[in-house]
């Protein structure tokens, strides 16, 4: 008998532990056959220029609700046993983790597809604003959406629920 999916969404300033989050989704579960984790990490450059940090802002309450809505959509599209999405905010320096998506399912196809779907959403539609602090000085620049990211997210719009 399948258990209900575990779903967690957190927006936090503090670092997260990807292994601990994955372990939470698999603990005492015998229906899990696949775990997919994705961790987004702050690069040391933006558009080829060195950066000092990223500053991520969000709209508290709205951001969590929007991410929860997309987690629910992922659970409706694929037979998932668990999903965790953790997104950091505040000042994040190169090498630090920014975002974590963990998906679990009986089979790998569902876990991979759901993780990719959620990351495409987070990259393009989640209510976060990213500002880059240039390493060369006190210059701060707001980062705009990239066409390639929008194209990746658009592929999910017309799809029916994935085959189980």
N, C-alpha and C positions, 0 to 999 in steps of 0.2 A: 504494500500500500504506500503510495507516494505521500510525502509530507508536504505541508504548505511551504512555498518559497519564503526564504528569509530575505528581507529587503532593508538595507541601511543606507541612509543619505546623511552625510555630515559635511558642514562647511566649518573649517577651523583654522586658527592661526598656527597651531602647533604641528610639528612633523607627525607623520603616521608610520606605522610598522606594517608593511605590505604582507609579510609572512604571517603575522598575528591576525590580520584581517582575513586572509585566505583560510587560516586554520579555524576561525570562528564559523565560516560558512560550511566547513566540512565536518566539524566536530559532531560525532554521534549520528552521522548521516550515512546510510548504506545505499542510498539512491544516487549518489554523486559518482560519476565516472570521468568527469573532466572539470578542471579548474583552469580558467584563463585569467591572468592578471596583466594589467597594463599600468605602468607607472610613467607619468610624464615628468620630466626633469628639466629644470631651468638650464638652458644653454648659456655659454659665456659670450655669445654674440647674437646680434639681431641684425639681419640684412648685411652680414659681413663686418659689422663694427662691434668692437668689444663693449660689453655692458657691465655695469656695477651691480644691477639688481632689476628685478621686475616688481612692480607694485600692483597687486591685484585687489580690486574693489568689487563689492557685490551689494545687492539690495537685500538686506536680511529679511527672511521670511519669504519673500517672493522667489529668491534663488532656490531655496530648499524645495518650495512647492513645485517649481518648474522642473527641477531635476527629478523629484518624486513622480511627477506625471510621466516623464520619459522612462523611468524605471518601470512603472506600471505598464507602459506600452511595450517595453522589451519583454516583460513577463507574459503579456498577452500574445506576442508574436512568436516566442520560442518557449519550449518546455524547460524552463529554468528551475533549479532548486534553490538558488540564492543569487543575490546581487548586492554588492557594496560599491558605493560611489563616495569618495572622500575628496573634497577640493579644498585647497588651502587658500587663504587670503592674507593680505598684508605684504610686507617686504620679503621677497624671496631672492636669495643670492645664487649665482651660478653653482651648479652641482646639487642644489637642494631639490627635493621632490615637490611637485606642484599638485598633481592629481593622481588618484588611484581608482581604477575600475577593476572589480573582481566579479566574474560570473561563474556560476557552477551549473552543471546539467548532467544528465545521464550520458550524454554524447557530446563529443567535441564540436561538431558543426554548430550546434545551438549556442554553446558557450562562446565560441569565436565570433559568430555573427552578432550576438547580443553585445559583446564587449566593443566590437567595431561600431555598431549602431550608436551605442552610448557615447563613445569617444567622438564620433562625428558630430553628434548633437552638442556635446560639451564644447567642442572647438568652435562651433559656428553660431549656436543659438542660446546657450546658457547665459543668464544675465550677470556676466562678469565683465569688468573693464580692466584692460592691461595697459600699464604705463611702463616704459623702459627708461631706466636711469643709465645714461651714457657713462662709460668709464672715463671719458675724456673731460668730464666736468659735471656741472650741476644741471645739465640739460635733461629734461624729461619729455618724452614723446609718447603720445597715445598710439597704441597699435591698432591698425584697422584690419578688418577681416580680409582674408586672402581668397581669391577666386578659386584656387585649387581646393581649399577646405569647403567652400560652398558647394562645389561640384560633388565632392565626396558625400556630403550630407544629403544632397538632392536625390541620390540614387535610392534612398530608402522611402521616399515619398509615395511612389506608386506601387510598392510591393505589397502583395498579400502576405498573410502570415506564412512563415517558412514551413516547409514540409517537416513533419515530425517523423 
